[in-house]
């Protein structure tokens, strides 16, 4: 609320002071430089022609700038200096060229001009619009600079990320899943080393190789099950060579004919043939 009142007060002061200065300059312009020069000559001012042109130009331009609110600090100082100079070189007896002889009005215009130069034009002015645009442009430049800096930092971090990723991939490839252990020369035939095929295959599963049939002591194959038992469930025992048969003549009468239950033993009964006389 206070800021709004200040803006309204600054606007009213600008319109009043700027309007008076512009009206005096316009009056000099209508009278012409010659009439203004003669007036300054009658007042005893040095270089009356320069004084006439300078005061007319300052009052016209300064009044317009004050009303618009453009460059108010600089414009207020210039108008204050012009009013003080006119007050110093002239006297009230002959009438001041600025106000037509009223000294109090010259003092009031000078004081208002310096006050506007210090306080400013307020938000209802061209200066405020220019300041806002300048601030927005600066903010946009700062944002663009920050975005560019972020892009540069991201570009510098990309090689480091790629290098870290490559290192992690190499470590994973050289880990337990990808390395092959040394071959175990002392193990059974056809088996890989401790860290070989068991670690190379996913999940640690390997295909078991079929067991080689064990050679029979007499040259023939023999099917074995678990715990060394035979296919028929009998305990292993001495077996005769294939093709050999037990001859009763080789065995004493009543003597054992070999272990009972042998599958490869064939007993041949001797037939008593009648004697031929």
Secondary structure, 3 states (H helix, E strand, C coil): CHHHHHHHHHHHHHHHHHHHHHHHHHHHHHHHHHHHHHHHHHCCCCCHHHHHHHHHHHHHHHHHHHHHCCCHHHHHHHHHHHHHHHHHHCCCCCCCCCCCCCHHHHHHHHHHHHHHHHHCCCCCCHHHHHHHHHHHHHHHHHHHHHHHHHHHHHHHHHHHHHHHHHHHHHHHHCCCCCCCCCCCCCCCCCCCCCCCHHHHCHHHCCCCCCCCCCCCCCCCCCCECHHHCECCCCCCCCCCCCCCCEEHHHCCCCCCCCCCCCCCCCEECCCCCCCCC
